[in-house]
Amino acid sequence: MTVNTPSTRKVAVCIDTQHIAIQERRIPTPHNSEVLVQIEAAGICATDLHLVRRSIRYLQRKVDLMVFRIYDCHSRYLMRIPEDISAVEAAPTLCAGADNGIQGPSNCGSCSRQWVAIVGAGGGLGHLAVQYARASGLRALGIDTGSSKRDLCSRLGATAYIDFIESQDLAADIIQMTDGGPHGVIVVSSSSKAYEQALAYVRKMGIIVSPNKMNFPVGPEHFVARGIRLTGSSAGTMEDTREALEYVRDGRVKPMIVETQLEGIEACLQALEKGEVEGRFVATLEGRSGRL
């Protein structure tokens, strides 16, 4: 299939910590082993928010989003997206699905029917973690706030839901709901308080998993007396990615998507900052001409 590559395309560029500008830039020309990749859709998540706000030191780098981008890579590092998965569905799956949807429940090391609590269950990462946990045979406890997120978690298969605002004693309610505390806790919320609270209700010998910057007030009483384990969740492997896509392909997982355009990215980041989004923002890009 032949694709006519235009000379320029619109690009979303971070110009400071609060603003995204839409610019017209030339499309780069690949050389040697470089590959010119046409981007059809891109997910927008809390990592992008931290990148723009520069709120996490190790994430501080230049940010832009363009339709065509140069990559210098070997073909074995490229993966073809199945034809029956749209670019809009694939975008959040390749990020949140592979990184935390698959790795989160897996890192918990829990057996079938054990409890996994997901903090921030109604958001972009959380709603996928709920589905992957359910598909893995685990009982998912959604922790978030608001009736709409309660309804979302219920539709996605969460076994139970607790509103952390309505709860008078969050730790006690979670321990009672899960008959002694969840075996694993996946914290996808950016709130530092969420990490502190997780230490209070995770089961003895349990594990806390987070893809975010962690700030735990831990001491010997957590590691020695209760045997709690803390771990991060890094980028998924190629096998994680294939598995995450297969879950979407066969219908066990369905990303809840809010579509936008490049011009809407700034508003999406503001909504993420306020916790006002259910599911995952995905920016679709102009000039999509189909897959090769």
JOPEHU-V315750 format. One record per residue. PSI is psi as a letter, one per 40 degrees, with the letter a starting at -180 (* if undefined). Layout:
psi:PSI
psi:PSI
//
This chain:
psi:h
psi:h
psi:h
psi:h
psi:h
psi:i
psi:d
psi:i
psi:i
psi:i
psi:h
psi:h
psi:h
psi:h
psi:d
psi:a
psi:e
psi:e
psi:i
psi:h
psi:i
psi:h
psi:i
psi:h
psi:i
psi:i
psi:h
psi:i
psi:h
psi:i
psi:i
psi:b
psi:e
psi:i
psi:h
psi:h
psi:h
psi:h
psi:h
psi:d
psi:i
psi:h
psi:i
psi:h
psi:a
psi:d
psi:d
psi:d
psi:d
psi:d
psi:d
psi:d
psi:e
psi:f
psi:e
psi:h
psi:d
psi:e
psi:e
psi:h
psi:i
psi:h
psi:h
psi:i
psi:h
psi:i
psi:d
psi:h
psi:i
psi:h
psi:h
psi:g
psi:i
psi:i
psi:d
psi:e
psi:e
psi:i
psi:h
psi:h
psi:h
psi:i
psi:d
psi:e
psi:h
psi:i
psi:d
psi:d
psi:d
psi:d
psi:d
psi:d
psi:d
psi:d
psi:c
psi:d
psi:d
psi:d
psi:d
psi:d
psi:d
psi:d
psi:d
psi:c
psi:d
psi:d
psi:d
psi:d
psi:f
psi:i
psi:i
psi:h
psi:e
psi:i
psi:h
psi:h
psi:h
psi:h
psi:h
psi:f
psi:e
psi:e
psi:a
psi:d
psi:d
psi:d
psi:d
psi:d
psi:d
psi:d
psi:d
psi:d
psi:d
psi:d
psi:d
psi:e
psi:e
psi:i
psi:h
psi:h
psi:h
psi:h
psi:h
psi:a
psi:i
psi:i
psi:d
psi:d
psi:d
psi:d
psi:d
psi:d
psi:d
psi:d
psi:d
psi:e
psi:e
psi:h
psi:d
psi:i
psi:h
psi:h
psi:h
psi:e
psi:d
psi:d
psi:h
psi:d
psi:g
psi:d
psi:d
psi:d
psi:d
psi:d
psi:d
psi:d
psi:d
psi:e
psi:f
psi:e
psi:i
psi:i
psi:d
psi:i
psi:h
psi:h
psi:h
psi:e
psi:i
psi:e
psi:h
psi:d
psi:d
psi:d
psi:d
psi:d
psi:d
psi:d
psi:d
psi:d
psi:e
psi:i
psi:i
psi:h
psi:e
psi:i
psi:i
psi:h
psi:h
psi:h
psi:e
psi:i
psi:h
psi:h
psi:g
psi:h
psi:g
psi:i
psi:a
psi:d
psi:d
psi:d
psi:d
psi:d
psi:d
psi:e
psi:f
psi:i
psi:i
psi:h
psi:i
psi:i
psi:h
psi:a
psi:i
psi:i
psi:i
psi:d
psi:d
psi:d
psi:d
psi:d
psi:d
psi:d
psi:d
psi:d
psi:d
psi:d
psi:d
psi:e
psi:e
psi:d
psi:h
psi:h
psi:h
psi:h
psi:h
psi:h
psi:i
psi:i
psi:i
psi:d
psi:e
psi:e
psi:d
psi:d
psi:d
psi:d
psi:d
psi:d
psi:d
psi:d
psi:d
psi:e
psi:f
psi:e
psi:i
psi:h
psi:a
psi:h
psi:h
psi:h
psi:h
psi:i
psi:i
psi:i
psi:e
psi:h
psi:e
psi:i
psi:i
psi:*
//
